[in-house]
Amino acid sequence: MGLDTFASRSPEDIVLSKEDIQAFTDAEISLCGGLFSGYGGSFRGKVYASLILSITGESLYAEWIPPETVHAMYDALAACDPEDTVAEWGILTIHQMT
């Protein structure tokens, strides 16, 4: 079974403001989608779970991750060196695949 991960302001329901949706659109981030995810503020978390845990110390398997924690996760991801991460994890970038 996969781990579809959704952004939301509420632990009970998927709730995003117009500004939230616009932020995802503006970011132009293309993440792997799952059966029920893969649009706007959602992605297939299982694909990224180990990487995220390694960099941020947080698990995507948590039922709810508060916004403050997500912000700290963002800071940790922004601080890591993408080239070092690619080398450490053996990740192929689109450029390397072509």
ZICOR-V495371 format. One record per backbone hydrogen bond with DSSP energy under -1.0 kcal/mol. NH is the residue of the N-H (numbers start at 1). CO is the residue of the C=O. Records with the same first field share a line. If there is no record, write none. Layout:
NH = CO, CO
//
This chain:
5 = 43
7 = 41
9 = 15
21 = 17
22 = 18
23 = 19
24 = 20
25 = 21
26 = 22
27 = 23
43 = 5
44 = 32
45 = 3, 43
47 = 44
48 = 45
49 = 45
52 = 48
53 = 49
54 = 50
55 = 51
56 = 52
57 = 53
62 = 59
70 = 66
71 = 67
72 = 68
73 = 69
74 = 70
75 = 71
76 = 72
77 = 73
78 = 74
79 = 75
85 = 81
86 = 82
87 = 83
88 = 84
89 = 85
90 = 86
91 = 86
97 = 93
//
